[in-house]
Amino acid sequence: MDCVFCKIVNGDIPSSKIYEDDIVIAFLDINPDSLGHTLIIPKHHYRDLDDIDDKTLIYIVNIAKMLKKRIKEKLDISKAKL
């Protein structure tokens, strides 16, 4: 499979991981639009958003909320910048 995200999950492409568990991996974007720009992807390959089950989508959103708080604290970013 020629999926860049699968290659990141498998460790074939290096990434700056900031979070990982059995379901998702989160890493800093290589071309960030803002300070702390982070991508969160499921470890299981999905063709597109419609293929992801609701339980996984909810999990990703919860991880995003948790990481947003951590990134904001670590980088001392004001609410206006996020």
CNS distance restraints for C-alpha pairs under 8 A (distance, minus, plus):
assign (resid   2 and name CA) (resid   6 and name CA) 7.93 0.50 0.50
assign (resid   2 and name CA) (resid   7 and name CA) 7.87 0.50 0.50
assign (resid   3 and name CA) (resid   7 and name CA) 6.35 0.50 0.50
assign (resid   4 and name CA) (resid   8 and name CA) 6.36 0.50 0.50
assign (resid   4 and name CA) (resid  13 and name CA) 7.80 0.50 0.50
assign (resid   5 and name CA) (resid   9 and name CA) 6.22 0.50 0.50
assign (resid   5 and name CA) (resid  41 and name CA) 7.54 0.50 0.50
assign (resid   6 and name CA) (resid  10 and name CA) 6.06 0.50 0.50
assign (resid   6 and name CA) (resid  43 and name CA) 7.27 0.50 0.50
assign (resid   6 and name CA) (resid  44 and name CA) 7.96 0.50 0.50
assign (resid   6 and name CA) (resid  45 and name CA) 6.64 0.50 0.50
assign (resid   7 and name CA) (resid  11 and name CA) 6.04 0.50 0.50
assign (resid   7 and name CA) (resid  12 and name CA) 4.93 0.50 0.50
assign (resid   7 and name CA) (resid  13 and name CA) 5.56 0.50 0.50
assign (resid   8 and name CA) (resid  12 and name CA) 5.89 0.50 0.50
assign (resid   8 and name CA) (resid  13 and name CA) 4.84 0.50 0.50
assign (resid   8 and name CA) (resid  14 and name CA) 6.36 0.50 0.50
assign (resid   8 and name CA) (resid  15 and name CA) 6.66 0.50 0.50
assign (resid   9 and name CA) (resid  25 and name CA) 7.12 0.50 0.50
assign (resid   9 and name CA) (resid  43 and name CA) 6.08 0.50 0.50
assign (resid  15 and name CA) (resid  27 and name CA) 6.29 0.50 0.50
assign (resid  15 and name CA) (resid  28 and name CA) 7.29 0.50 0.50
assign (resid  16 and name CA) (resid  27 and name CA) 5.19 0.50 0.50
assign (resid  16 and name CA) (resid  28 and name CA) 5.53 0.50 0.50
assign (resid  17 and name CA) (resid  25 and name CA) 7.18 0.50 0.50
assign (resid  17 and name CA) (resid  26 and name CA) 5.78 0.50 0.50
assign (resid  17 and name CA) (resid  27 and name CA) 4.10 0.50 0.50
assign (resid  17 and name CA) (resid  28 and name CA) 6.60 0.50 0.50
assign (resid  18 and name CA) (resid  26 and name CA) 5.73 0.50 0.50
assign (resid  18 and name CA) (resid  27 and name CA) 5.29 0.50 0.50
assign (resid  18 and name CA) (resid  28 and name CA) 7.14 0.50 0.50
assign (resid  19 and name CA) (resid  25 and name CA) 5.80 0.50 0.50
assign (resid  19 and name CA) (resid  26 and name CA) 4.96 0.50 0.50
assign (resid  19 and name CA) (resid  27 and name CA) 6.88 0.50 0.50
assign (resid  20 and name CA) (resid  24 and name CA) 5.87 0.50 0.50
assign (resid  20 and name CA) (resid  25 and name CA) 4.35 0.50 0.50
assign (resid  20 and name CA) (resid  26 and name CA) 6.20 0.50 0.50
assign (resid  21 and name CA) (resid  25 and name CA) 6.52 0.50 0.50
assign (resid  22 and name CA) (resid  43 and name CA) 7.48 0.50 0.50
assign (resid  23 and name CA) (resid  42 and name CA) 5.76 0.50 0.50
assign (resid  23 and name CA) (resid  43 and name CA) 5.59 0.50 0.50
assign (resid  23 and name CA) (resid  44 and name CA) 7.44 0.50 0.50
assign (resid  23 and name CA) (resid  56 and name CA) 7.93 0.50 0.50
assign (resid  24 and name CA) (resid  40 and name CA) 6.68 0.50 0.50
assign (resid  24 and name CA) (resid  41 and name CA) 5.51 0.50 0.50
assign (resid  24 and name CA) (resid  42 and name CA) 4.26 0.50 0.50
assign (resid  24 and name CA) (resid  43 and name CA) 5.15 0.50 0.50
assign (resid  24 and name CA) (resid  60 and name CA) 7.31 0.50 0.50
assign (resid  25 and name CA) (resid  40 and name CA) 5.77 0.50 0.50
assign (resid  25 and name CA) (resid  41 and name CA) 5.61 0.50 0.50
assign (resid  25 and name CA) (resid  42 and name CA) 6.45 0.50 0.50
assign (resid  25 and name CA) (resid  43 and name CA) 6.60 0.50 0.50
assign (resid  26 and name CA) (resid  38 and name CA) 6.56 0.50 0.50
assign (resid  26 and name CA) (resid  39 and name CA) 5.46 0.50 0.50
assign (resid  26 and name CA) (resid  40 and name CA) 4.25 0.50 0.50
assign (resid  26 and name CA) (resid  41 and name CA) 6.42 0.50 0.50
assign (resid  27 and name CA) (resid  38 and name CA) 5.51 0.50 0.50
assign (resid  27 and name CA) (resid  39 and name CA) 5.49 0.50 0.50
assign (resid  27 and name CA) (resid  40 and name CA) 6.71 0.50 0.50
assign (resid  28 and name CA) (resid  32 and name CA) 7.60 0.50 0.50
assign (resid  28 and name CA) (resid  36 and name CA) 6.74 0.50 0.50
assign (resid  28 and name CA) (resid  37 and name CA) 5.87 0.50 0.50
assign (resid  28 and name CA) (resid  38 and name CA) 4.43 0.50 0.50
assign (resid  28 and name CA) (resid  39 and name CA) 6.22 0.50 0.50
assign (resid  29 and name CA) (resid  37 and name CA) 5.75 0.50 0.50
assign (resid  29 and name CA) (resid  38 and name CA) 5.45 0.50 0.50
assign (resid  29 and name CA) (resid  39 and name CA) 6.17 0.50 0.50
assign (resid  32 and name CA) (resid  36 and name CA) 7.56 0.50 0.50
assign (resid  32 and name CA) (resid  37 and name CA) 5.28 0.50 0.50
assign (resid  32 and name CA) (resid  38 and name CA) 7.92 0.50 0.50
assign (resid  33 and name CA) (resid  37 and name CA) 6.39 0.50 0.50
assign (resid  36 and name CA) (resid  71 and name CA) 6.44 0.50 0.50
assign (resid  36 and name CA) (resid  75 and name CA) 7.57 0.50 0.50
assign (resid  40 and name CA) (resid  60 and name CA) 7.09 0.50 0.50
assign (resid  40 and name CA) (resid  64 and name CA) 7.26 0.50 0.50
assign (resid  41 and name CA) (resid  60 and name CA) 7.70 0.50 0.50
assign (resid  42 and name CA) (resid  56 and name CA) 7.78 0.50 0.50
assign (resid  42 and name CA) (resid  60 and name CA) 7.61 0.50 0.50
assign (resid  46 and name CA) (resid  51 and name CA) 5.92 0.50 0.50
assign (resid  46 and name CA) (resid  52 and name CA) 6.33 0.50 0.50
assign (resid  47 and name CA) (resid  51 and name CA) 6.34 0.50 0.50
assign (resid  48 and name CA) (resid  52 and name CA) 7.22 0.50 0.50
assign (resid  52 and name CA) (resid  56 and name CA) 6.59 0.50 0.50
assign (resid  52 and name CA) (resid  57 and name CA) 6.62 0.50 0.50
assign (resid  53 and name CA) (resid  57 and name CA) 6.42 0.50 0.50
assign (resid  54 and name CA) (resid  58 and name CA) 6.07 0.50 0.50
assign (resid  55 and name CA) (resid  59 and name CA) 6.19 0.50 0.50
assign (resid  56 and name CA) (resid  60 and name CA) 6.17 0.50 0.50
assign (resid  57 and name CA) (resid  61 and name CA) 6.31 0.50 0.50
assign (resid  58 and name CA) (resid  62 and name CA) 6.25 0.50 0.50
assign (resid  59 and name CA) (resid  63 and name CA) 6.25 0.50 0.50
assign (resid  60 and name CA) (resid  64 and name CA) 6.09 0.50 0.50
assign (resid  61 and name CA) (resid  65 and name CA) 6.26 0.50 0.50
assign (resid  62 and name CA) (resid  66 and name CA) 6.31 0.50 0.50
assign (resid  63 and name CA) (resid  67 and name CA) 6.05 0.50 0.50
assign (resid  64 and name CA) (resid  68 and name CA) 5.95 0.50 0.50
assign (resid  65 and name CA) (resid  69 and name CA) 6.51 0.50 0.50
assign (resid  66 and name CA) (resid  70 and name CA) 6.47 0.50 0.50
assign (resid  67 and name CA) (resid  71 and name CA) 5.90 0.50 0.50
assign (resid  68 and name CA) (resid  72 and name CA) 5.98 0.50 0.50
assign (resid  69 and name CA) (resid  73 and name CA) 6.22 0.50 0.50
assign (resid  70 and name CA) (resid  74 and name CA) 6.01 0.50 0.50
assign (resid  71 and name CA) (resid  75 and name CA) 5.85 0.50 0.50
assign (resid  71 and name CA) (resid  76 and name CA) 7.88 0.50 0.50
assign (resid  71 and name CA) (resid  77 and name CA) 7.91 0.50 0.50
assign (resid  72 and name CA) (resid  76 and name CA) 5.48 0.50 0.50
assign (resid  72 and name CA) (resid  77 and name CA) 4.97 0.50 0.50
assign (resid  72 and name CA) (resid  78 and name CA) 7.32 0.50 0.50
assign (resid  73 and name CA) (resid  77 and name CA) 6.91 0.50 0.50
assign (resid  77 and name CA) (resid  81 and name CA) 6.45 0.50 0.50
assign (resid  77 and name CA) (resid  82 and name CA) 7.41 0.50 0.50
assign (resid  78 and name CA) (resid  82 and name CA) 7.18 0.50 0.50
